[in-house]
Amino acid sequence: MADKKITIKDGQSDNEIDLPVLDSILGPNVVDIRALEKNLGYLSHDPGFIATSSCESKITFIDGNEGKLWYRGYPIEELAEKSNFLETTYLLLNDKLPSKNELKSFSDDIKSGYNVDRSVLKIIEVFDKDSHPMAIMTACLSYLSAKYHRDLNIQNKNYRYKSTINLISGVPIISAWILNFILGQSFKDSDKTLSIAENFINMAFPKLNDEQKKLSARAMDVIFLLHADHEQNASTSTVRLSGSSETSPYAAIAAGISTLWGPTHGGANEAVINMLEEIKNSDKDVEFYIDQAKDKDNPFRLMGFGHRIYKNYDPRAKIIQKIAHEYLETLDKDNPNKPLFDIAMKLEKYALEDEYFVTRKLYPNVDFYSGIVLKAIGVPQSMYTVIFALARTVGWVAHWNEMLEDKNFRIGRPRQLYTGKNKTSYVDINER
Ligand code: SDX
């Protein structure tokens, strides 16, 4: 069958060019526009990358209209119900579910990464206790980029695998240490008999009883799994672009963490709880906040709602809502977190019926309920985005590896529409 193509005709010169169409397995096919400048003298223009495919990837696919998400072809709902964070991490990295032996060997590798050098603690202790944990995490990753710089060998598969293990295992340990620090606790040791989620809970909340640790670790494991990857979102695109210069993977992940921190990206989970707490403590009702979110002159947005790709309910939000409900059922009836969940459900119901939100297809996203579960477990609000970063490190390193193994790998370097001054000459200061 003739190669698929689209033809573009320049209305000014009547010149035209055929551009190849590349087939996707799922989602829209793409037009390869690389010949556009050479043959017609134009660049494409897409601020915010609304309609631009930046790379070829086999890792994750989102159907935004249906509100569906697949990791390596497996529906997120099935993985959340039947798999766990470790097995899903293997899947995202290796494009297959592991056999028992493969999972055991991978688990041993991951646990070997629990030995994070305790010199990282010196970096954590430099910060004030009220410093934002995402700033502390970024500094720790930069410290690791220096610590491992002598070994830097991006083209070497073994170096990439060792870095992958160090990051996937190390970020959760550093996250727990940061939590110890901001809570004024001593720095806890990791326990190699535990999974990443169990070990995080054990290090962060040593005072929980065994039943509470088990419940919290299971909820945390699913939250890590749900946050692990999500196509070319802002922070993953940052890690790809940063990693494309062949910089240290620890430095590229530090860049991803900085991007995720923003309130319109991963920082939304913290912003949602701030919003729910404000509503709970105010004398205004939910409708007042809905009206504020609709007011163009008001910068207030309904945090946890809306998404660049999902124009339907974020499937991860549905799963986390269920976890929140189940987890809150285990708490005593006057637990201060229950009213937040009720306010969230009321806000969601209102927004899903309001014409402004309906016409813009603004639905709850992954961040809307995750803060409620994290708060119920006892995670300080400032740590919510660190939890997101801990999980997303898996997706970031999966994309970093996929990019470096791509036969078309090259440094990323976007172009621009220049609308500044035309060419001019220097004017001496005495003549200005
Ligand atoms: C994550 O990309 C990913 O995959 C991200 C993520 C991942 O896993 O990596 O899913 C994680 O970042 C989830 C999103 C978390 N952020 C929030 O919950 C913050 C609140 N949401 C908004 O900031 C916004 O919806 C974004 C940033 C999520 C999406 O922004 P877009 O795609 O640029 O959409 P937009 O700003 O162009 O909005 C379209 C319209 C606008 O109104 P009009 O100009 O058409 O009249 O919808 C309005 C916006 O004003 N709108 C909102 C709104 N979100 C969009 N109005 C009120 N409240 C909101 N939350």
Boltz pocket constraint, residues with backbone or C-beta under 6 A from the ligand:
constraints:
  - pocket:
      binder: B
      contacts: [[A, 227], [A, 229], [A, 230], [A, 232], [A, 233], [A, 234], [A, 263], [A, 264], [A, 265], [A, 266], [A, 268], [A, 293], [A, 294], [A, 300], [A, 301], [A, 302], [A, 303], [A, 304], [A, 305], [A, 306], [A, 307], [A, 308], [A, 309], [A, 360], [A, 362], [A, 365], [A, 366], [A, 367]]
      max_distance: 6.0
